[in-house]
Amino acid sequence: MEHYLDNSATTRICTESESALIDALENYYGNPSSTHKVGRMANEKLRESREIVAKTLSAKPEEIVFTSCGTESDNTAIFAGAELNKRKGRHIISSSVEHDAVLKPLEELEKRGYTVTRLSPDGTGKIPVDSVIEALRDDTALISLMLVNNETGAVTDIKEIAKRVKIKDPNVLIHTDAVQGFKKVPFDVKTCPVDFASFSGHKIHAIKGVGALFVRNGVRIKPFLLGGGQESGRRSGTEALAQIASFAAACQADPQIEKISKIKNYLMDEFKKIPEITYIETEAPHILSISMPGYKSEVLMNFLEMKDIYVSKSSACKQGKRSHILEKIGLKNEVIDGALRVGLSRFNTKDDADALISALKEARKLAHR
Ligand code: PLP
């Protein structure tokens, strides 16, 4: 039996999302820009989907721009946000534990003359609120901080940060990469005064190839893609309606957070009993970063795979490299080298947790032989 515990890399599509996908493929195949009936039907489906996604965030439908993935949403927010506020200044605040979809655009902006302050996390990967406020400068144009860290599950208090920043300087634009936090921890744009927020469909059981960017009303971004003027001129290209409908259905589906939390707590309780295993205690219900210092992640992963158990070696995008996130939070190399990320979803059960626990116990015994 397969035990898929790599849901922070990607998730299996859920039935709600799959049904919506097939329905859109079969019945809403028109181009939403076409003015005939088939086009109008597709356009209506697009409108409905946008409304659903917006509602999940307490946003207005016109504040949602559909994209192809979280990476595109992050890139758009960062480049467009920096461009929009360049008269205010060329200083950006972010952190050293962001995903590459944020770090790489920031590196590019540095090459173009921007200065980036990368805040350091505490021991769990969390960015202290005060450090953001202290880093503010008159020429700060943009802040980009993730809602939930993809490797540790640390939750940034983005609401408090955004509120305090906006009181001090309402002209600073704020972006949050909410790709890992969406539908996992409380987040809405009514109570959290960010200007941009990034989302990705495949992390919440929708099909791959769709994401969204929240852009607050009044924030006028310069588009990346020019063409037919779709998405109110903010992202041209015929809308991927079936993917978008799949994303909307996933937004409506119950993520079963209570169940996921219980499994995470159970894993932590059991790992506490195994002296060779350490883990980082964080607030997100679905991510647990564990380590068996002295054992290599790759070896552990291969061993787990033989038992049909799938986790990842820190972030799935970091093939072969030591995790920059675990390094930044100050873990020793031997802890980082033995690190595994467990990513839970509504499809996981206690059986998956038990399989992982007993396999790691076995791995430990084999190594001691
Ligand atoms: N941001 C975070 C925090 C992520 O974890 C990921 C994917 O792992 C991304 C952005 C990129 O999202 P996507 O895979 O949809 O491009």
Residues whose N, C-alpha, C, O or C-beta is under 5 A from the ligand:
A	BS01	PLP	S8 A9 C69 G70 T71 H99 A101 V148 N150 D177 V179 Q180 S200
